[in-house]
Amino acid sequence: MLVHEKERKNLDARIRISYININTCIEGSIYLCLYIYICLSISLFCIQVLVHEKERKNLEIEIGGYKADAHRTRKQIFSLEREGDQYGTEAAAAAAKYSQVLL
């Protein structure tokens, strides 16, 4: 009986050590998975930041184009208004000449 009990205790100790080893491996795998998940999350965040920076630069360029276009349009409007004033002055002078001719 004593021999069987020693063998059983020895077997129980080996089983306990095996469980400890298995649990250690599982914990290590879990930590490794968490580490990989965190690294991937950080990488994804960095990629998103880069994409947003590129979008921001593109939008700034687009806004700059709109500003330049608005400036050109304002200059054209100012030129057309000045031209309209000239034609108005010329038309008033022509109307005055016409009315003098009629009298």
C-alpha positions in Angstrom: 0.0 0.0 0.0 2.8 2.4 0.8 4.3 2.0 -2.7 1.0 2.7 -4.4 0.4 5.7 -2.3 3.8 7.1 -3.1 3.2 6.5 -6.8 -0.2 8.2 -6.6 1.4 11.2 -4.8 4.2 11.3 -7.3 1.6 11.1 -10.2 -0.5 13.8 -8.5 2.6 16.1 -8.2 3.4 15.5 -11.9 -0.2 16.2 -12.9 -0.1 19.4 -10.8 3.1 20.5 -12.5 1.6 19.8 -15.9 -1.4 21.9 -15.0 0.9 24.7 -13.9 2.9 24.4 -17.1 -0.3 24.4 -19.2 -1.7 27.4 -17.3 1.6 29.3 -17.7 1.5 28.6 -21.5 -2.1 29.7 -21.7 -1.4 32.9 -19.8 1.6 33.6 -22.0 -0.5 33.0 -25.1 -3.2 35.4 -23.7 -0.6 38.1 -23.0 1.0 37.6 -26.4 -2.5 37.9 -28.1 -3.1 41.1 -26.0 0.3 42.5 -27.0 -0.4 41.8 -30.7 -3.9 43.3 -30.4 -2.5 46.5 -28.8 0.3 46.7 -31.4 -2.3 46.4 -34.2 -4.6 48.9 -32.6 -1.7 51.4 -32.4 -0.7 50.7 -36.0 -4.3 51.2 -37.1 -4.5 54.5 -35.2 -1.3 55.7 -36.8 -2.6 54.8 -40.2 -5.8 56.7 -39.5 -3.9 59.7 -38.3 -1.8 59.6 -41.6 -5.0 59.3 -43.7 -6.6 62.3 -41.8 -3.5 64.4 -42.2 -3.5 63.7 -46.0 -7.2 64.5 -46.2 -6.6 67.7 -44.3 -3.8 68.7 -46.7 -6.0 67.9 -49.7 -8.8 70.0 -48.2 -6.5 72.9 -47.5 -5.3 72.8 -51.1 -8.9 72.6 -52.3 -9.9 75.5 -50.1 -6.9 77.5 -51.4 -8.2 76.8 -55.0 -11.6 78.1 -54.0 -10.1 81.2 -52.4 -8.1 81.9 -55.6 -11.1 81.4 -57.7 -13.2 83.7 -55.5 -10.4 86.4 -55.8 -10.4 86.1 -59.6 -14.2 86.3 -59.6 -14.1 89.4 -57.4 -11.6 91.0 -59.8 -13.8 90.2 -62.7 -16.9 91.6 -61.0 -15.0 94.8 -60.1 -13.8 95.1 -63.8 -17.3 94.6 -65.1 -18.7 97.2 -62.7 -16.1 99.7 -63.8 -16.8 98.8 -67.4 -20.6 99.2 -66.7 -19.9 102.7 -65.2 -17.9 103.6 -68.3 -20.7 102.5 -70.6 -23.2 104.4 -68.4 -21.2 107.5 -68.8 -20.8 107.0 -72.5 -24.6 106.4 -72.8 -25.4 109.5 -70.9 -23.1 111.6 -73.1 -24.6 110.0 -76.2 -28.1 110.7 -74.9 -27.1 114.4 -74.2 -25.8 114.7 -77.8 -28.9 113.1 -79.2 -31.2 115.5 -77.2 -29.1 118.5 -78.4 -29.4 117.3 -82.0 -33.2 117.1 -81.6 -33.5 120.6 -80.3 
